[in-house]
Amino acid sequence: MKELEYSCRALTEVIGKKPKDFTKKDIINFIMEEEIRHINFQYPAGDGRLKTLNFVINNAAYLEEILSCGERVDGSSLFPFIEASSSDLYVVPRFRTAYMDPFCELPTLNFLCSFFDKDGNPLESSPEYTLHKACEAFKKSTGMEFQAMGELEYYVIAPDDNCFPAVDQKGYHESAPYAKFGEFRQLCMLYIAQAGGMIKYGHSEVGNFSLDGKIYEQNEIEFLPVNAEEAADQLTIAKWIIRNLAYQQGLDVTFAPKITVGKAGSGLHVHFRVMKDGLNRMQENGVLTDDAKKAIAGMMMLAPSITAFGNTNPTSYFRLVPHQEAPTNVCWGDRNRSVLVRVPLGWTSKKDLCIQANPLEKSAQFDTAQKQTVEMRSPDGSANVYLLIAGLAVACRHGFETENALQIAADTYVNVNIHKDENAHILNRLSVLPDSCAASAECLEKQRAVYEAEGVFSPAMIDGIIAGLKSFNDRTLRADIGSDQGKILELVEKYFHCG
């Protein structure tokens, strides 16, 4: 079986190469052969959303020009740390990210772009370059590749027709007709795959409820692990596609961390694994490796400040409360959804599950060690995914560089539900996550030197993130609002389309 034959990406099929091997000549030939006349440059700004610059191809010379040189943009309108007096930036397309726009009536090719400053150097504080530096620093320190994947949770909102109502907060993997938006999710998955997203699966999630004549149904699309830079690109494009398709179909969609009291919030869980020579170093002989434990220890140490990248508005901290399958304490465990970092099932039994389910099959050996990942459960849809994954890469590297990392991993491991009364003695010895943007900013200030090491996060970026978090002035907001549904809804509406 050839990998290219099973790609959903139109360019891969036509060009006959993997995206990482695309050249400018390949792109120009594709545009000419497919008679494409429009190009979009897309790039994530300080708010994490994709921005778009439209081009119509006047002639071959102009096409060569924009693909070679990129274009100027106003950086002060994209990033809060850039002043208007010196705001010009270049955006230059990355050919490996090219995909056909599924929403344009006229054939249009989209690219994700990189930012460069007036001297032609990568913009130190751009989200995508920060992630690139984080991955390079991880590889330099460990000799391994940092890979990631995301679980993208979101609510679909539509008028409630009261037909085949789902059971409140029991929507996990529900089927139609009780789950209403499976076809919408499938079309999202197809468009994302056609744009290059490596999707693992999709399903309905726990959350579903009715409010003010509308139905709110939670869904999830989960990805496969890839190079961390690609993972961030895929998640960013996926959010853009889901929103556009919802708008096209007259639906509303939100990635907001919390909608209302007592209902499941939406997270952006990020799984990671470390690779060396094409092999997953997270598991060996069915056991979690020391490499995996060192990486986990790094996340335990930096967990309080990781919220500065992964939980970026006040509603984030209405999700991070006990008894909601969202973490509140700094700990990790196996198959445990009450912890911050979960080690999911890793197919370690060495039994042939396929032949047990299908007796007519012959026994076959499949290397399941490749499937082991570790999941960070605190982040949510407010995150700038580039900065979040960069922060996780820094944390994992920090674990490898910390002498007593394995002891830290041992001290923070739990194998019980920490929120049960009988386990209060365990809960009381664990550190807690911040309870507000203000507290998160303080944690980042204390730990900023780790993120700034090796030049990964620029001081200006850290300053800007801290200032942005403090500006919410939400130190006592969670206690002030309590369970007042009306005030929570006002807050949710304010940050409804975050990230």
N, C-alpha and C positions, 0 to 999 in steps of 0.2 A: 504494500500500500504506500503510495506517495503522499506525503503530507499536503502538498499543494493541491491535490485533487479534492481534498476535503475542506478547503478554505471557503468561507462565506464572503471573503473580501474580493470585490470585483477586480481590483487592480492586481492582486496576487494571481488570480486566474488568467488575466489577459497578459500581464507582463511575464509571468512564469518565474518569478523570483519571490523570495521571502521579503517582507517589507524592509528589514534591516539592510538589504542589499540594493534597494532602489537607488538609482542615480538620476541626475537631472535629465540625462538623455532618455531614460526610461519614461520619466514623467512627461516630457515633451512629446515623445512618440505616442504615448497613451492619449494625451489630449488631442493630438492631431487625428489619430485613428478613430477615436470615439466622437469627434467633432464637438468637443467641449468648448464653450465660449465664455464661461464664467469661472472665476476662482475666488475662494474666500480664505483669508488669513484669519486664524483664530488663536487666541492667547488668553491664559488666565491672568487676571489682574489681582489687586490687593484683596478684593472681596471674594476671590476664589471662583467667580463665574467666568465663563468664556465670553470674550469680546470678539467682534467680527469686523473685518475690513473687506469690502467687496471690490472685485476687479472684473472688468470685461476685457477680453483679449482682443486688442486692436489689430495686432499682427504678430508674426513670429518673432520679430526683434523685441517687441515689448514683452512678450512672454519670457524670452530669454533674460531680459532685464530684471523683471520682478522676481523670477526664480533665483537669479544670481545675487541681486543686491538687496532684496526685500524692500521695505518702505519705511518712511518716518512716521512716528506717532507721538502724541502728547503724553509723556510719562506722568506729568503732574495730575492728569485726569484719571490715570490708571492706578497710581500708587501714592499713598499718603506721605511717604518719606521723600518724594521728589518735588522740588520747588519749581514754580512756574518760570523763574528766571533762567533755569538750565534744564528744561524739561524734555528736550528732544531725545527720542530713543529710536533705534532701528528694530524692526521685527523681521526676522528672516525665517522662511519656512524650513521645517525638517521633513525631508522627502519621505522618510520611513513612516510618517504619520498620515499620509494622504488617504483620503476616503471620499466616496461619492456622497454628496449631501442628499439624504433621503426626503427632504422636505421642499426642495426647490423644483418648481415645475420645469424650469430650463436646466439642462444638465450642468451641474456645478461640482467642481472638485475643491474639497476643503483640506487645509493643512493646519496643524498646530505649529506655532512659531516659537523661536527663542528670541530673547531681548539682548541687545548690545548697546553699549554706551557710545559717546561721541568719539572715543578713541578706538572703537572697533573691538572692545573687550566685552566678554559676557557681563551682563548686569549683575553685580555681586548679590543684590538683594531680590532678584526675581525669583518667584517660587520654583520654577522648573530648574533653574541653575543651582539653587540651594539644595534641592534634592540630588542633583547630579554630583555636587561636591560631597554630600553626605555618603552617597554610594561609593564614590572613589576613595574617601577616607576609610570607610569600612573595609574595602578590598585591600587597601594599602596596609592596614593594621592587622587584618586576619588572614589575608590570602584567599578569602572567600567572597562569593557574590551574594548580595542581599536581595532576596526576592519577596514579593508581597502580593496579596490579593485582598479585595474588599467584599464585605457583605453590605449591599446597598438597600437599606430599608426605607420605605416611603408609604405615605397614605394616599389613596385615591379617593376623591370626594365627589359625590354626585347626588342628585335628588333621590330621596328614599321612596321607593315604590311599594314598600311593605310586602313584597313578594318573596317567598322562601327566605325569611330572615335568618341570618346566622346567629348562633349562640354567642352572647356577649363575651368577649375575651377568650373565645375558643376557636379562633380562625386558623390555627396552625395547620398548614397543608390541607385546608378545606378544599373541596371540589365544587364545581358548579352544580346546581344553581345557587347553593348557599354562599359560595364565593362568586362575586359578580364580575370581576375584572381580570379573569384568566386570559381571555383573548387579547385584551389590551397589553397585559404583561408579555405574552408570547410575541406580539408584534414589536414591542420594545426590545425584546431579546434578539429578534431577527435583525432589526436595524443596528443594534449595538454590535452584533457579530459581523455584519456587513461593513461596519466602520473599523473593524479590527479587534473588537473586544473578545477576549477569550473567556467565554461564559461557562461556568460549571453547571448551574441550574437556576430555576426560578420557582417560587411558590408563594401561596398566601401565608401571612404571618399571624401571630396571636391576635393582634389588635383589630377589633371591629366594633363599632357602636353607632348609634343614631343620635343626632343632635340638631335641634332646630330644623327638622324636616330634611336633613341630609344624612346620607350614609357615609361613614368613614371606614374604609377597608385597607388594612395594612398588607403590603406585599414586600417581597424581597427578591433581589437578583444577586446571585453570588458568582464570583469570578474564580478563575484558576490562577495559581501562582505563576508570576512571570517576573522578569527583571523589575525592580521597584520603580524605575522611571516609567516604564511602560504601564505598570499598574496604575500609577497616578494619571497618566494620559487617558487610560481606558475609563476610569471612574469619572473623570471630568467630562469626557464626551458622553458617557452614559447618562449623567444627570441632565445634560443639555438635550439629549434625545428624548428622555422620558418627559421632560417638561414640554418640549415642542409637540410631541405626539398627543399629550393630554390636551394641549391648547387646540390642536387640530380636530380632536374628537369631542370638544366641548366639556371636558372633564377638568378638574383641578387636582393638583398634586402638591404635596409638601414633604420635604425632608426634615421638617422641624423636629427637634428632639422630644418635645412634649406637646400634646394637644390639650389634655384636660386631666383632672385628678382621677386616679384610680384606673386609668387606661394605659395600655402599653405605649411606651415612648419608642421612638425610632433611633436606633444606633447606627453607627458606621464601624462595625467591628472590622479590624484589620488582622489578617493572618500573615505570618511571615515564616520563612525557612531560609537556611544558609546553605549554599551549594559550593562544592569543590570538585573540580574535574567532572562536572555533570552529575555528581551524586549528592543526594540530600544528606546533610550532616546532622539532622535533627534526631535521627533514630538509628540504632545499630543493634542487630540481634533482638529486636523487639523491645529495646530499652531506650529511654531518652538519654542522649549523649551529654557529656560534660559541656560540649560546645553549646548545646541547647540551653543547658542550665545557666551558663555564663551569660548568654543573651537575655534570658529571663531575669537574672539578677540585675542586669543593667536597667531593665524596665521597672523593676521594683524600686531601684534607687531614684530614678527620674520620673516615676509615675506622677507625683504632684505637679510637676511643671509641664509634662506632656499635655495636660488639660489645656494649657495656654494655646496649643495648636489644634487640639481635637474637640474642645468644648468652648466655643468662642462667643456665646451670647447668654444673657441671663436665663433663658428657658432651658439651657443645657443642664443647669443645676437643679431643675425641678424633675429631671429624669434620674439623676444620680442620687436616688433615695433608697432606703432598704425595702426589701420584699417586692421589688418590681423587676427582677432579673436584670438589674443594672448594678454595677459594682459601686461600693462606697469605701471599701477598705483595700489596702495595698497588700495583696497576697495572691498566690497562684495555686492551682491544683489540677488534678486529672479529671476530665469529664464533669467539671463542677461549674455550674452556671451562676453560683453566688460569689465567685471570685473575680478579681480584676483580669488576670491572665489565665486562660483555660488551655489545657492540653487536650485536644479532642481525641476521640477514638482513632487509632492509627493502624488498624488491621494487623495487630501484632500476634494474633493467635496461631498463625501459620497453617490454619485449616483452609481447605478449598471450599469456600462458601458457594461458589457457582455450581459445583458438582452436587452439593447437598440440595440446592434448590432445583437443579436440573439433572436428574439421575442419568439421562441419556448422554450427557457430555462426558468426554474423557478428561481425566485429571490433567491440569496444566499448571505450570509454575508462573506466577505473576509477581513481579517485584513490588510489594506494597510499601516498602520503606520510603519510596519517593513521595508518598501521599501525606506523610506526617508534617503537620504545621503546628504553630502555636498562635493563639488568638488573643489579641488585646481588645477588651470589651468596653472600655470607657468612652472612646470617641463617638461623635454623632455627626449628623448631616450638616452642622454649622461649620465643620472643619474646612480649611483650605487643604485639600488632600495632599498637595505637594509638600507643604510644610509639616503636616502631620506625619507622613511617611518618612520625611527627612528626620524629624524628631525621633521616630522609632529606630531608624538606622543609627543615629547618634547614640541612643540609649543602649542598643545592643552592642555597639562598639565599646562603649564605656564599660559594659560588663566584662568583655574580653580583656580590657586593660586594667581591671580592678583585681588586686592580688587575692582578696578574700571573697571573690564572687561566688564560689561554690558554697561557702558558709552562709552568705546572704540568701542564696537560693534555698538552702535547707531551712533557714530560720523563718522564711516567709511562706513555706509550703503548708497547705491545709488540705485535709481529706474529708471534711464534714461541711454541712450547710452552716455557715457561720452566723446566720441570722436566727437560728433556733435558740430558744432560751437556755437549753442545757449546754450550749457552746459559748455562752457569754464570756467565759474565762479566756477563750481563744480570741474572740472578737476584741476584747479590751486590750490585748497586747499588740494589736496591729495598728499601723498608721492609717490615717484616713485621707481621702481625697479632698481637695478644696470644695467649699460649698457655695462659691460665688466667683464671678469673673475677677473681682477685686482680690480675693484670696489666691486665685490662680496666678494673677500678675505678681503677687509677692513671692510665690513659689518659683516662678521663672526668674525673678530678680536674684534670688538666692542661688539658683543653679545655672545661671546664664553662662558662666565660664566654660561649662562642659559643652554647650552648644556652639560657642564661639571658637572652641579649640579647632585647630587645623583649618581655620577660616571658613567653616561650613556656614554658620549663621553669621551674618554681618552684625556688628554692634548697632548700626542704624536700624536694621530690621527688628532686633530684639527690643530696642527702645520703642519702636513704633507699635509692636505687639503689646508691650506693657502699657503704654499710654492708651491704646484702644480698649484694653480690658478695664482699666481703671475708670475710663470715661462713662461706663455704665452705672457707676456709683451704686452697686447692688449688694453691698456687704451684708445688709440685713434683710434683703428683699424676700428671700425664701421664708424667713420667719414672719415678716410683716404681712405677707399675703396669705400664708398658711394654706388652707384648703378652700379659699374663696374662689369658686369656679368662675365667677364673673370677672374678677381681676386677672385670673390666670388666662382666660380667653382674650382679654385685652392685650396682655403681654404676648401671647402666642400670635395674635393678629399682627402685632408690630414687627415680629421677626419671622413671619410665616414663610417667606421665601428666602431663607438663609442659605448661605453656602453655594 
